[in-house]
Amino acid sequence: AALAYWQAIECVIDRNPADKTHIEFAAIIESGHSVQLDNKAIEAIRRSGLALYFVHRGSRMGQCNWGLAMDECGPAAEQGHLAQSPKLIGALCLRARHYLERGEHQAAVNDLIAALRFAKHLGNDGRDGTRALIAQFAAEKKIIEIAALHPSDFAPTLCEQLAAELGP
């Protein structure tokens, strides 16, 4: 799963330095439920499509080994995936919110489930990593906030799908 997530991290937002809109899009994506779903937000969602594909791909895999060299580097091992994860979680949550507002409830739940699985994979980095657990909890908080915006939009079966992902 980690390889798919690394691919997602690499393409979360176009990083072309000549394109100054990538900074604006990154800010929109990380805003989550507070940003207005205007044309810029929709464009940020569109430009995140490939990254979200890779997150969905990784989320369908059971195991996630981030390949951290803890035995060689100890706590100083590079954890770049944790720094980039808010962009991916933000993009998934923003798109889920967009789906909810358009009445595409199953698509929204699919994004929220992928985000929850990604968050669990963040927290399960193969050791007792406080930073990893903090990243997981922060991601889960953002996901729950998005779901809480539209509680009446979720049919019982969709609620059951989300609850199953939040379980142990």
FENVENJO-V261407 format. One record per run of one state. SS is the DSSP state (h for helix, s for strand, l for the rest). FROM is the first residue (numbers start at 1). TO is the last residue. If there is no record, write none. Layout:
ss=SS from=FROM to=TO
ss=SS from=FROM to=TO
This chain:
ss=l from=1 to=1
ss=h from=2 to=10
ss=l from=11 to=20
ss=h from=21 to=34
ss=l from=35 to=38
ss=h from=39 to=47
ss=l from=48 to=48
ss=h from=49 to=59
ss=l from=60 to=69
ss=h from=70 to=76
ss=l from=77 to=79
ss=h from=80 to=101
ss=l from=102 to=104
ss=h from=105 to=123
ss=l from=124 to=129
ss=h from=130 to=149
ss=l from=150 to=150
ss=h from=151 to=153
ss=l from=154 to=155
ss=h from=156 to=166
ss=l from=167 to=168
